[in-house]
């Protein structure tokens, strides 16, 4: 039961993070690049996103 509770809490963290990421990062990226895919920007943002998400998950699991 504790496992399910932790899984539920982590899923809420991931959903909220993705929502905030979409609003704060992807929207300005789309406006700046004009809907043209830019591979360097995508790779950099993807790396930053996974780094922040992994740190957020780590801090929530160590509480």
N, C-alpha and C positions, 0 to 999 in steps of 0.2 A: 504494500500500500504506500509506503514511503517513496518507493521508486516511481510510482505513478504521480505522486504529488510533485516530485522533483522534475519529472518529465513535463508535466503540465506547466509548472513555473518557467521552465526553460523555453517552452514553446511560446509562452506569452512574451518573454523577453525578445525572442527572435522575431516575432510578428511586429512588435512595437519598433524594434530596431530597423526592420525593413521598411516600415511605413515612414519613419523619420528620414531614413536614407533616401528614399524615393522623393520625398518632398525637398529636402535640403541639398541633395547632390545631383540627382538625375534630372530634375527640372531645369536647373541652371545649365547643366551640361547640354541638354537638348536645345536650349535657347542659344547657347554660345556656338555650338557646332552646326546648327541649322538642320537637324535630323540627318546629317551625314555621319556615318560611322567613322570614328577616329580610333584606330587600334592602340596607339600609345596611351591615349587618355583612358580608354577602356581597361587596359592592363593595369595602369597605375591605380585607378579607382577600385578595380576589383581587388587588388592587393591590399589597399587601405581598408576596404570594407571587411575582408576576411580577417585582417589583423585586429581591427576594432571589435568585430563580433567574437573572435576567439578570446580576447581579453575580457569582454563583457561576460561571456559564459564562464570563464575561469573565476572571475570575482564573485559571480552568483553561486557557483558550486562550492566555493571555499567558505561561505558564510555558515 
